[in-house]
Structures are given as C-alpha cells and as structure tokens.
Amino acid sequence: MKLIFHLLTRPSTSMITVNFPIGQFPVQLAVAKINSDERVGFSRIKFSSEIPKSWTIAVCEGQRVEDLEADDIFGYGVDSGTGAFMDTSGGKEYLKFLMEQQDNYEKIIEEMEKTYKDTWSWLLWDKNNSNVAMFSSGYGDGFYATYIGYDSNNNICKLVTDFGVIE
C-alpha cells in the first residue's frame, strides 16, 4: 500500500524539531502477520530511496536523547488506536475540519472503515492541499517511538514509527 503524503511546512516548536524535506512522499505500512492476526508494525515516510546509514530517535523541543535512561523512549501517545503523520498545515486543517461539525469525527471513522482489514485500517485524509496519513497502531493505544534515518550524505531519507509489534 502506498499513500502519498504532502509535507508543506516546517514543524512548529511543539513537534519534532528536525526540518524534513518538503514535497510529496509515500507513506508505507509494514503489516505483521502473527498467527491469524494482522497488525501495523511500522509506519514510514520514504523521503528518498537511499538506504539509511544511521538512525536517531525523533525528539521534540526540550527533549534530549542524553536524558533517556536504559529502555526509555521519546515518542507520541496514541489514543483510539490510530497513529498519524502530518505536518503543521495538515494538523491545522484537520483540527479545523473536526471543529466545523460535531459529526466530522464520525466521518473520519467511516472513511477508515472503508479500508478496514481484520485488526487494521488506514486513511489518507486530504483537504485544501493539506493531508494527514492515519493508520492503526500496532496493538492499539500506547506510546510509540519514531526514528529518523539518515543516508550516507547525512540527508534525511526515512521517518519510521515502531508500534512495538516485532520484538
């Protein structure tokens, strides 16, 4: 499955503090088959075809990797079992959409149900040239780390969220 995600703006101070490439990029989901169950194990934005030579955990303003203790992570919290990738413009447009009408949240759920496969689904929500890539998150609610992959020229080539499905 390939979703095309638009990054139109740089992050605000409350988001990841790295400047990602701007443009249209595929979002890919790695779905793990565990017995008869399927779960989104990883979500990824593919900024280029380059292979990452190094990885770092994504941090927000005020977070320092040096402050992490063994087995600790920085990440984002998931409620309602749905993770997402969005830039500032997508976040603002999505929030505006949700606030316009009380039933717009239900419309999002209905759209995600159209892609539902046993235990996972996805949606590329698009409005006014902004979008949000949404997807089921592993086993549901939790706290998940995102990692930034750098190529041999130290350019960002991947962004990956690990939903803790694979040991």
C-alpha positions in Angstrom: 0.0 0.0 0.0 1.3 3.5 -0.8 -0.1 6.7 0.5 1.3 10.0 -0.9 1.8 12.4 2.0 2.4 16.2 1.4 4.9 17.9 3.7 4.3 21.6 3.0 5.6 23.3 6.1 8.4 23.0 8.7 7.5 21.8 12.2 6.3 24.1 14.9 8.0 24.2 18.3 5.7 21.6 19.8 6.6 19.0 17.2 9.7 17.1 16.1 12.5 19.6 15.9 14.1 18.4 12.6 13.5 20.1 9.3 12.2 17.4 7.0 12.3 17.6 3.2 9.2 19.4 1.7 7.2 17.8 -1.1 5.2 14.7 -1.8 6.4 11.4 -0.3 5.0 7.9 0.0 3.8 6.6 3.4 4.2 2.8 3.8 2.8 0.5 6.4 4.5 -2.8 7.4 1.8 -5.2 8.4 2.9 -8.2 10.6 1.0 -11.4 10.3 1.0 -13.1 13.7 -0.9 -16.4 13.6 -4.2 -15.3 12.1 -3.9 -11.7 13.3 -2.5 -8.7 11.3 -1.1 -5.6 12.9 0.6 -2.5 11.6 4.1 -3.0 13.0 5.8 0.1 11.4 4.7 3.2 9.5 7.2 5.0 7.4 7.6 8.1 5.2 10.0 7.4 2.4 11.7 10.7 1.6 14.2 9.1 -0.8 15.3 5.6 -2.0 18.6 5.9 -0.2 19.4 3.4 2.5 19.7 4.8 6.0 23.3 4.6 7.3 22.4 6.0 10.7 19.3 6.4 12.8 18.3 8.7 15.7 15.2 8.9 17.8 12.9 11.8 16.9 12.7 14.4 19.7 10.5 17.5 20.3 11.7 20.8 21.7 13.2 20.4 25.2 13.8 16.7 24.8 17.4 15.5 24.9 18.5 11.9 24.0 21.2 12.1 26.7 18.4 12.4 29.3 16.9 9.0 28.4 17.6 6.1 30.7 18.0 2.5 29.5 14.9 1.2 27.8 13.2 4.7 27.8 12.0 6.3 24.6 10.6 9.6 23.4 7.5 9.1 21.3 3.9 10.0 20.8 0.9 8.8 22.6 -1.9 7.0 20.7 -5.5 7.1 21.8 -8.2 5.4 19.8 -5.7 3.0 18.3 -4.7 5.4 15.5 -1.3 6.9 14.7 -0.7 9.6 12.1 1.9 11.5 10.1 1.1 15.2 9.5 2.9 18.5 9.1 1.8 21.8 10.6 -0.5 22.7 7.7 -2.2 19.2 7.8 -2.7 19.4 11.5 -4.3 22.8 11.4 -6.6 21.8 8.5 -7.6 18.6 10.2 -8.3 20.3 13.5 -10.4 22.9 11.7 -12.3 20.1 9.9 -13.0 18.3 13.2 -14.3 21.6 14.8 -16.6 22.5 11.9 -19.3 19.9 12.7 -19.8 17.6 15.6 -20.2 14.6 13.3 -16.9 15.1 11.4 -15.1 12.8 13.7 -17.6 10.1 12.8 -16.9 10.8 9.1 -13.2 10.1 9.7 -14.1 6.8 11.4 -16.4 5.8 8.5 -13.7 6.6 6.0 -11.2 4.5 7.9 -13.7 1.6 8.0 -13.7 1.6 4.2 -10.1 0.3 4.2 -10.5 -2.0 7.3 -8.9 -5.4 7.2 -9.2 -7.6 10.3 -7.4 -5.6 13.0 -6.1 -2.7 11.0 -7.0 0.2 8.6 -5.7 3.4 7.1 -6.8 6.7 5.7 -5.2 9.5 3.7 -7.3 12.5 4.7 -6.9 15.4 2.2 -8.4 18.9 2.3 -7.2 22.2 0.8 -3.9 20.8 -0.4 -3.1 19.5 3.1 -3.3 16.0 4.3 -2.9 13.6 7.2 -1.9 10.0 6.9 -3.7 7.9 9.6 -3.3 4.2 10.4 -4.0 1.7 13.0 -1.2 1.5 15.6 0.1 -2.0 16.4 -2.0 -3.4 19.2 -3.7 0.0 19.7 -3.3 2.6 22.4 0.2 3.2 23.7 3.3 5.2 23.5 5.4 4.8 20.4 8.9 5.9 19.3 9.7 7.5 15.9 13.1 7.3 14.3 14.8 9.4 11.6 17.0 7.7 9.1 19.9 9.5 7.5 21.7 8.5 4.3 25.5 8.5 3.7 25.3 12.2 2.9 23.6 12.9 6.3 20.3 13.7 4.5 17.0 12.5 6.0 15.8 9.6 3.9 13.2 7.9 6.1 10.9 8.5 9.1 9.7 5.3 10.9 7.3 4.8 13.8 7.8 1.5 15.6 4.5 0.2 17.1 6.1 -2.4 19.2 4.7 -5.4 17.4 8.0 -7.0 16.5 10.5 -7.8 19.3 
